[in-house]
């Protein structure tokens, strides 16, 4: 019984522990330990039994030495195992267990000659039915011959092993290794394939196919065969990205473009990042275009790429190029429309791109599809993104002309002129348009500008000369306040700022003259030199009175001083007065005087007069802050100006009537509600330009304007003469100028 056996073993172990030389206990223990494969326990007991074996029968001694050989071989003590098996062989030269043990031990000890002899003995003793043992022996013989550098005999033995067992894996692996050394790659793959035939689990089979592919590609330089192996691997793991990328490289090397496209498509299907996926689709599209010559499919994929990433502009460039090359203008128009929808849906802001898309769409409609109305809409959209782009405006103007939309064409040419007054083409186009519309005054104004720019052709120059004013213009009416505000004021002249100054001007005049009187600096106006323009025979005085009447300006007192140098200037006085010195009294034609006087009188507008009293930027800042402080003590004033602003405000208040303060309060409150924005430097420049506009209106000649402006003294805040003339050129061809000329009755025709 099992219990009895275990008890017996325990008894034997107790006996052996009490006396380790006890043979009677050791003998059954050795067999038990070998059965249990407890080799370490078996070895010392066997050592004792072998040492005492001399008195035993020869057969018993032989068995003990065999057992010691097996046990020591199992625990890796091959030298000791060799001695044990050798001793056993001396006792029985024919025992197959001994011979087999010696063969294995000498094999591990790399004693190739002894191992060869013993395995050959083993082989002769094996029957045909013992296929596994025979295959293993042939395998070992092959390994021995390989180690003895006898490759052919090694191969012969390996082949014999496979003849016995075609699936013998150690032999197949040995042949793979041997042929690898021989660099016979086809044989390497052949034996790896034999190994593969008996590998059925997915992962090891997949790994082996990758190895086969590497041999074909890296060693045999046969990418086509490598592809075959990788395609088998793909059947096992169709979504393995490293595998797919490896296949991509081989498809490219073998110019297998359709398979390359399919593989990129598979990778793209797995890609979660839209930008990366977009690039994969883009690559597929390029392959269809460049390798498969399938332009339609290429366009589809470029579009899909853009659907995923509308900012991937290279894809759209390719679409544009393909469809342009095919001259498929309808498809190209749809592509541009689709791209614009993508931009809108994506909510991305790229004004330059959207401008270019609309511009080129306009060109397609205009030049390819002959659809002028659609072209107009596209170019109009382009101007939303680049309103100052002159080319766009010019194109629009031409399209409007071609579709008989003359007013719209005029509008576009006018915008171009406002942006670049030195550009000649719009003047010429507008001249022709106005002549066609019988708007002769406007046409004449264009010729006047072209003549001034020295760009007029013979017809334009002649038209200008025919109606060019010589001497003082013959007006039929005068300007009112509405004309000033609507048409003569420069657009950058803040009405709020002007009205604030107008409300404090009466008090400022009193304060200024009081200050000058106290300092004994108040100019003395000698009544002997006072001129009444209505009765005076002095040309300048008559011109002065005429200009004031035409401009609708209350006539200031005029003092004409031939005896003192100087130009025309306003004098702080009540009532307001101007003094004309020698400079303006001689050397100017009546027409030139109209410009000088017109500009000067513009400074007597209520909104402008404050500059006669306080001409510098810092002074005007002080007055503006002081005016606001009169109404609102809480208004934030720069710290460094606060004390002076408060003093100025207190001084002004002393001279203001209640109605003036009420009016000031209304204007200041509106100014603050509007954001209290004031660029005083620009306001000063705009007021100066307004004055020049008034002068131009009266003289009607840009050359005269340039002559006078070029000779004027410059303040640090002033525009340069060139900049002032650009402003005047734009004004001279504007709707405001046309309206003013019509109001005065001086329009041509």
ZAMARGU-4260 file (C-alpha; in steps of 0.2 Angstrom, whole numbers, plus 5000, padded with zeros to 4 digits):
<rodrens>
0) 5000/5000/5000 | 5005/5018/4997 | 5006/5021/5016 | 5017/5007/5018 | 5029/5013/5004
5) 5030/5030/5012 | 5033/5023/5029 | 5047/5012/5022 | 5055/5027/5014 | 5055/5036/5030
10) 5062/5022/5039 | 5076/5020/5026 | 5080/5039/5027 | 5081/5038/5046 | 5092/5023/5045
15) 5103/5032/5032 | 5104/5048/5043 | 5109/5037/5058 | 5122/5028/5047 | 5127/5036/5030
20) 5137/5020/5026 | 5121/5009/5028 | 5120/5000/5011 | 5104/4992/5015 | 5095/5008/5017
25) 5105/5017/5003 | 5100/5005/4989 | 5081/5007/4990 | 5083/5026/4993 | 5093/5029/4977
30) 5079/5021/4967 | 5066/5031/4976 | 5076/5047/4973 | 5079/5044/4955 | 5060/5040/4952
35) 5056/5057/4961 | 5070/5065/4951 | 5078/5071/4967 | 5095/5071/4959 | 5105/5080/4973
40) 5099/5068/4986 | 5103/5053/4975 | 5121/5058/4972 | 5129/5056/4989 | 5120/5040/4992
45) 5126/5033/4975 | 5144/5039/4979 | 5143/5028/4995 | 5136/5013/4986 | 5149/5014/4972
50) 5163/5015/4984 | 5157/4999/4992 | 5152/4990/4976 | 5168/4980/4974 | 5160/4965/4984
55) 5144/4966/4973 | 5141/4956/4957 | 5148/4963/4941 | 5130/4967/4935 | 5125/4976/4951
60) 5141/4987/4950 | 5137/4991/4932 | 5119/4997/4937 | 5126/5008/4951 | 5139/5016/4939
65) 5125/5019/4926 | 5114/5027/4940 | 5128/5038/4945 | 5131/5043/4927 | 5113/5048/4925
70) 5111/5057/4941 | 5127/5068/4939 | 5123/5071/4921 | 5106/5078/4927 | 5114/5090/4939
75) 5126/5096/4926 | 5142/5087/4933 | 5147/5080/4916 | 5165/5076/4920 | 5159/5065/4934
80) 5145/5058/4923 | 5158/5054/4910 | 5169/5045/4923 | 5154/5035/4930 | 5148/5030/4912
85) 5166/5025/4907 | 5167/5014/4923 | 5150/5006/4918 | 5156/5003/4900 | 5171/4994/4907
90) 5159/4982/4916 | 5148/4980/4900 | 5154/4985/4883 | 5137/4982/4875 | 5125/4991/4886
95) 5115/5004/4876 | 5110/5014/4891 | 5129/5016/4895 | 5133/5020/4877 | 5119/5032/4876
100) 5124/5041/4892 | 5142/5042/4886 | 5137/5049/4869 | 5126/5063/4877 | 5139/5067/4890
105) 5154/5068/4878 | 5143/5079/4867 | 5140/5091/4880 | 5159/5090/4885 | 5162/5094/4866
110) 5173/5078/4865 | 5167/5076/4847 | 5177/5061/4843 | 5170/5051/4858 | 5153/5057/4855
115) 5153/5053/4837 | 5159/5035/4841 | 5146/5032/4854 | 5131/5040/4844 | 5136/5029/4829
120) 5135/5014/4841 | 5118/5020/4847 | 5112/5022/4829 | 5116/5004/4825 | 5106/4998/4839
125) 5090/5007/4835 | 5076/4999/4826 | 5067/5007/4811 | 5052/5010/4823 | 5062/5021/4835
130) 5060/5036/4824 | 5061/5050/4837 | 5077/5042/4844 | 5085/5040/4827 | 5080/5058/4822
135) 5088/5064/4837 | 5104/5054/4835 | 5106/5060/4817 | 5103/5077/4823 | 5117/5075/4836
140) 5129/5067/4822 | 5125/5082/4811 | 5130/5094/4825 | 5146/5085/4828 | 5151/5085/4810
145) 5147/5104/4810 | 5158/5107/4825 | 5171/5097/4816 | 5170/5109/4801 | 5163/5096/4790
150) 5148/5105/4783 | 5143/5093/4770 | 5143/5078/4782 | 5133/5089/4794 | 5120/5093/4781
155) 5119/5075/4776 | 5116/5069/4794 | 5103/5083/4796 | 5094/5078/4780 | 5094/5060/4787
160) 5086/5066/4803 | 5073/5075/4793 | 5071/5059/4782 | 5066/5051/4798 | 5055/5065/4806
165) 5052/5080/4793 | 5046/5091/4808 | 5061/5088/4819 | 5063/5106/4825 | 5081/5106/4832
170) 5087/5099/4815 | 5077/5112/4806 | 5084/5126/4817 | 5102/5119/4815 | 5100/5119/4796
175) 5094/5137/4797 | 5109/5141/4807 | 5121/5132/4796 | 5114/5139/4780 | 5114/5157/4788
180) 5133/5154/4790 | 5135/5149/4772 | 5124/5164/4767 | 5113/5152/4757 | 5097/5162/4760
185) 5085/5153/4750 | 5089/5137/4760 | 5088/5147/4776 | 5070/5152/4771 | 5066/5135/4765
190) 5070/5127/4782 | 5061/5142/4791 | 5046/5138/4780 | 5047/5119/4786 | 5047/5125/4804
195) 5032/5137/4800 | 5023/5122/4793 | 5022/5115/4811 | 5018/5131/4820 | 5000/5134/4822
200) 4999/5147/4836 | 4996/5165/4829 | 5010/5175/4838 | 5025/5163/4835 | 5019/5160/4817
205) 5018/5179/4815 | 5035/5181/4822 | 5042/5168/4811 | 5035/5176/4795 | 5043/5192/4800
210) 5060/5183/4801 | 5057/5176/4784 | 5053/5193/4777 | 5069/5200/4784 | 5079/5186/4777
215) 5072/5189/4760 | 5073/5208/4760 | 5089/5211/4770 | 5100/5196/4765 | 5093/5190/4749
220) 5088/5207/4742 | 5072/5200/4736 | 5059/5212/4742 | 5045/5204/4732 | 5047/5187/4742
225) 5048/5198/4758 | 5031/5206/4753 | 5024/5188/4751 | 5029/5184/4769 | 5023/5200/4776
230) 5006/5198/4767 | 5004/5181/4776 | 5009/5190/4792 | 4996/5203/4789 | 4982/5189/4787
235) 4987/5185/4805 | 4988/5203/4812 | 4979/5215/4799 | 4980/5230/4810 | 4998/5229/4816
240) 5005/5246/4812 | 5024/5242/4813 | 5020/5228/4800 | 5010/5240/4789 | 5024/5253/4789
245) 5036/5239/4785 | 5025/5234/4770 | 5024/5252/4764 | 5043/5253/4762 | 5043/5237/4752
250) 5029/5242/4741 | 5037/5258/4737 | 5054/5249/4733 | 5045/5237/4722 | 5034/5251/4714
255) 5018/5242/4719 | 5008/5258/4720 | 4991/5251/4721 | 4996/5240/4736 | 5005/5255/4744
260) 4989/5265/4742 | 4978/5251/4750 | 4991/5250/4765 | 4991/5268/4768 | 4972/5267/4767
265) 4972/5254/4781 | 4983/5264/4792 | 4972/5280/4789 | 4957/5270/4794 | 4965/5266/4811
270) 4971/5284/4814 | 4962/5294/4827 | 4971/5311/4825 | 4962/5320/4811 | 4978/5330/4805
275) 4988/5314/4804 | 4974/5305/4795 | 4973/5320/4783 | 4991/5318/4778 | 4989/5300/4775
280) 4974/5303/4763 | 4985/5317/4755 | 4999/5304/4752 | 4986/5292/4744 | 4980/5306/4733
285) 4998/5310/4727 | 5000/5292/4722 | 4984/5291/4712 | 4990/5307/4703 | 5008/5303/4700
290) 5009/5284/4699 | 4992/5278/4695 | 4987/5293/4683 | 4970/5293/4691 | 4967/5312/4693
295) 4949/5310/4697 | 4952/5299/4712 | 4967/5310/4717 | 4955/5325/4718 | 4943/5315/4728
300) 4956/5311/4741 | 4963/5328/4741 | 4946/5334/4745 | 4944/5321/4759 | 4961/5327/4766
305) 4954/5345/4767 | 4938/5340/4774 | 4948/5333/4789 | 4960/5348/4790 | 4954/5364/4780
310) 4971/5372/4784 | 4981/5359/4774 | 4983/5371/4760 | 4995/5360/4750 | 4980/5348/4746
315) 4970/5362/4739 | 4985/5368/4729 | 4986/5351/4721 | 4967/5351/4717 | 4969/5368/4709
320) 4984/5362/4698 | 4975/5346/4693 | 4959/5354/4688 | 4967/5369/4680 | 4978/5357/4670
325) 4962/5347/4664 | 4953/5364/4661 | 4939/5358/4671 | 4933/5375/4676 | 4916/5370/4683
330) 4925/5357/4694 | 4937/5370/4699 | 4924/5383/4703 | 4915/5369/4714 | 4932/5366/4723
335) 4934/5384/4727 | 4917/5385/4734 | 4919/5369/4744 | 4935/5376/4751 | 4926/5392/4756
340) 4913/5382/4765 | 4926/5372/4774 | 4934/5388/4781 | 4917/5394/4786 | 4912/5378/4795
345) 4929/5376/4804 | 4927/5394/4811 | 4945/5397/4807 | 4950/5415/4803 | 4963/5417/4789
350) 4959/5433/4780 | 4974/5431/4768 | 4968/5414/4763 | 4950/5419/4762 | 4954/5434/4751
355) 4964/5423/4739 | 4950/5410/4738 | 4937/5423/4733 | 4949/5432/4722 | 4954/5417/4712
360) 4936/5411/4712 | 4932/5428/4704 | 4945/5425/4691 | 4938/5408/4687 | 4920/5416/4684
365) 4927/5431/4674 | 4941/5422/4663 | 4935/5404/4662 | 4916/5403/4664 | 4912/5420/4657
370) 4900/5423/4671 | 4902/5442/4675 | 4889/5443/4688 | 4896/5429/4699 | 4913/5436/4696
375) 4907/5452/4703 | 4900/5444/4719 | 4916/5434/4722 | 4927/5450/4720 | 4916/5459/4731
380) 4918/5446/4744 | 4937/5447/4742 | 4936/5466/4746 | 4929/5462/4763 | 4945/5454/4768
385) 4956/5466/4760 | 4946/5482/4757 | 4962/5492/4752 | 4968/5480/4739 | 4968/5492/4723
390) 4969/5477/4711 | 4952/5470/4717 | 4944/5487/4716 | 4950/5489/4698 | 4944/5472/4693
395) 4927/5476/4700 | 4926/5493/4692 | 4930/5485/4675 | 4916/5471/4678 | 4904/5484/4683
400) 4907/5494/4667 | 4906/5478/4657 | 4888/5475/4665 | 4883/5493/4663 | 4883/5496/4682
405) 4891/5513/4679 | 4888/5520/4697 | 4895/5505/4705 | 4911/5506/4693 | 4913/5524/4698
410) 4912/5519/4717 | 4926/5506/4715 | 4937/5518/4705 | 4934/5532/4718 | 4939/5520/4732
415) 4956/5516/4723 | 4959/5535/4722 | 4956/5538/4740 | 4968/5524/4744 | 4982/5529/4731
420) 4979/5547/4724 | 4995/5545/4714 | 4988/5530/4704 | 4983/5537/4687 | 4972/5523/4679
425) 4957/5527/4690 | 4957/5545/4685 | 4957/5541/4667 | 4943/5528/4669 | 4932/5540/4679
430) 4935/5553/4666 | 4928/5542/4652 | 4914/5536/4663 | 4908/5553/4668 | 4909/5559/4650
435) 4898/5544/4645 | 4886/5549/4659 | 4887/5567/4653 | 4893/5572/4670 | 4905/5585/4663
440) 4910/5594/4679 | 4916/5577/4687 | 4925/5573/4671 | 4933/5590/4671 | 4939/5587/4689
445) 4947/5571/4684 | 4956/5580/4670 | 4962/5593/4682 | 4969/5580/4693 | 4978/5571/4678
450) 4985/5588/4673 | 4991/5592/4690 | 5000/5574/4690 | 5007/5578/4673 | 4998/5562/4666
455) 4984/5570/4656 | 4984/5565/4637 | 4980/5578/4624 | 4961/5576/4625 | 4961/5577/4644
460) 4973/5591/4645 | 4962/5601/4632 | 4946/5598/4642 | 4955/5604/4657 | 4961/5620/4649
465) 4944/5624/4641 | 4936/5626/4658 | 4950/5630/4669 | 4946/5645/4680 | 4956/5661/4677
470) 4954/5674/4690 | 4941/5674/4703 | 4927/5661/4700 | 4910/5667/4697 | 4899/5659/4710
475) 4880/5659/4711 | 4877/5655/4729 | 4886/5653/4746 | 4889/5639/4758 | 4879/5636/4773
480) 4883/5627/4789 | 4877/5610/4782 | 4888/5611/4767 | 4903/5614/4779 | 4899/5600/4790
485) 4894/5588/4777 | 4906/5591/4763 | 4920/5603/4768 | 4925/5596/4785 | 4939/5583/4784
490) 4932/5566/4790 | 4945/5565/4804 | 4939/5582/4811 | 4930/5577/4827 | 4913/5586/4828
495) 4913/5584/4847 | 4930/5591/4849 | 4926/5606/4838 | 4909/5609/4846 | 4918/5609/4864
500) 4930/5622/4858 | 4916/5632/4850 | 4907/5633/4866 | 4922/5639/4876 | 4929/5651/4862
505) 4920/5667/4868 | 4926/5665/4886 | 4944/5660/4879 | 4944/5676/4869 | 4941/5686/4884
510) 4953/5677/4895 | 4966/5678/4882 | 4964/5696/4878 | 4963/5700/4897 | 4979/5690/4900
515) 4988/5699/4885 | 4982/5716/4891 | 4988/5713/4909 | 5005/5708/4901 | 5004/5723/4889
520) 5006/5712/4875 | 4989/5714/4867 | 4991/5719/4849 | 4985/5737/4845 | 4974/5738/4830
525) 4976/5755/4822 | 4959/5760/4815 | 4968/5770/4801 | 4972/5754/4792 | 4955/5746/4794
530) 4947/5741/4778 | 4928/5738/4774 | 4928/5725/4760 | 4911/5732/4754 | 4918/5749/4750
535) 4937/5746/4749 | 4946/5748/4732 | 4960/5737/4738 | 4961/5721/4729 | 4965/5711/4744
540) 4951/5718/4754 | 4938/5715/4741 | 4944/5697/4739 | 4943/5695/4758 | 4925/5701/4758
545) 4920/5690/4743 | 4928/5675/4751 | 4919/5677/4768 | 4903/5679/4759 | 4905/5664/4748
550) 4911/5653/4763 | 4897/5659/4774 | 4909/5665/4787 | 4905/5681/4798 | 4917/5694/4792
555) 4931/5698/4804 | 4938/5716/4805 | 4952/5717/4792 | 4967/5728/4794 | 4979/5730/4779
560) 4997/5735/4783 | 5008/5739/4768 | 5020/5746/4781 | 5024/5730/4790 | 5031/5713/4785
565) 5021/5698/4787 | 5007/5687/4780 | 4989/5686/4784 | 4985/5682/4802 | 4971/5682/4815
570) 4973/5694/4830 | 4966/5690/4847 | 4953/5703/4848 | 4935/5706/4851 | 4927/5707/4839
575) 4938/5695/4829 | 4951/5703/4817 | 4964/5699/4804 | 4979/5709/4799 | 4987/5707/4781
580) 5005/5712/4780 | 5016/5716/4765 | 5019/5697/4761 | 5001/5694/4755 | 4998/5712/4748
585) 5010/5710/4733 | 5016/5696/4722 | 5000/5686/4721 | 4986/5685/4708 | 4968/5687/4713
590) 4965/5668/4710 | 4980/5664/4722 | 4973/5676/4735 | 4957/5667/4735 | 4966/5651/4741
595) 4975/5661/4754 | 4960/5670/4760 | 4949/5655/4759 | 4960/5645/4770 | 4963/5659/4782
600) 4944/5662/4784 | 4941/5643/4788 | 4950/5647/4804 | 4936/5658/4809 | 4923/5644/4810
605) 4917/5642/4828 | 4925/5625/4829 | 4942/5631/4823 | 4944/5648/4830 | 4952/5641/4846
610) 4968/5638/4836 | 4970/5656/4833 | 4972/5659/4852 | 4981/5642/4856 | 4990/5636/4841
615) 5001/5622/4849 | 4996/5604/4853 | 4999/5606/4872 | 4989/5622/4873 | 4974/5613/4865
620) 4975/5598/4876 | 4975/5610/4891 | 4959/5619/4884 | 4950/5603/4880 | 4953/5595/4897
625) 4948/5612/4905 | 4932/5612/4895 | 4928/5595/4901 | 4932/5598/4919 | 4920/5613/4919
630) 4906/5600/4916 | 4913/5585/4925 | 4925/5586/4940 | 4927/5567/4939 | 4935/5566/4922
635) 4952/5558/4923 | 4966/5571/4918 | 4984/5567/4917 | 4992/5570/4934 | 5005/5582/4928
640) 4992/5593/4920 | 4979/5592/4934 | 4983/5608/4943 | 4985/5619/4927 | 4969/5611/4920
645) 4959/5616/4936 | 4966/5634/4935 | 4962/5636/4917 | 4944/5629/4920 | 4941/5641/4934
650) 4947/5656/4923 | 4936/5651/4909 | 4921/5649/4920 | 4922/5667/4925 | 4919/5673/4907
655) 4905/5660/4902 | 4887/5664/4901 | 4874/5651/4909 | 4868/5647/4891 | 4886/5644/4886
660) 4889/5632/4900 | 4873/5623/4897 | 4878/5621/4879 | 4895/5615/4884 | 4887/5602/4896
665) 4877/5594/4882 | 4892/5593/4870 | 4904/5586/4884 | 4891/5573/4889 | 4889/5567/4871
670) 4908/5566/4869 | 4910/5556/4885 | 4895/5544/4880 | 4904/5542/4864 | 4920/5536/4873
675) 4929/5552/4875 | 4941/5548/4861 | 4951/5562/4854 | 4967/5562/4844 | 4971/5580/4845
680) 4986/5580/4834 | 4975/5572/4820 | 4961/5584/4823 | 4974/5599/4821 | 4980/5591/4804
685) 4962/5588/4799 | 4957/5606/4803 | 4972/5612/4793 | 4967/5601/4778 | 4949/5608/4779
690) 4956/5625/4777 | 4966/5620/4762 | 4949/5612/4755 | 4941/5629/4757 | 4955/5638/4748
695) 4955/5625/4734 | 4936/5627/4732 | 4938/5646/4730 | 4953/5645/4718 | 4948/5629/4708
700) 4967/5626/4704 | 4978/5612/4712 | 4994/5620/4705 | 4989/5636/4715 | 4986/5626/4731
705) 5003/5618/4729 | 5012/5634/4727 | 5004/5642/4743 | 5005/5626/4753 | 5024/5624/4749
710) 5028/5641/4755 | 5018/5640/4771 | 5028/5639/4788 | 5027/5621/4796 | 5022/5617/4814
715) 5029/5601/4822 | 5012/5593/4821 | 5008/5598/4803 | 5007/5586/4789 | 5021/5588/4776
720) 5016/5598/4760 | 5016/5582/4750 | 5004/5574/4762 | 4993/5589/4762 | 4993/5589/4743
725) 4988/5570/4742 | 4973/5575/4754 | 4968/5589/4742 | 4969/5578/4726 | 4958/5565/4734
730) 4946/5579/4739 | 4947/5587/4722 | 4939/5571/4714 | 4927/5567/4728 | 4908/5568/4729
735) 4910/5581/4742 | 4919/5592/4731 | 4907/5589/4717 | 4893/5594/4728 | 4901/5610/4734
740) 4905/5616/4716 | 4887/5612/4712 | 4881/5622/4727 | 4891/5637/4722 | 4886/5636/4704
745) 4903/5634/4697 | 4901/5616/4690 | 4906/5614/4672 | 4891/5611/4661
</rodrens>
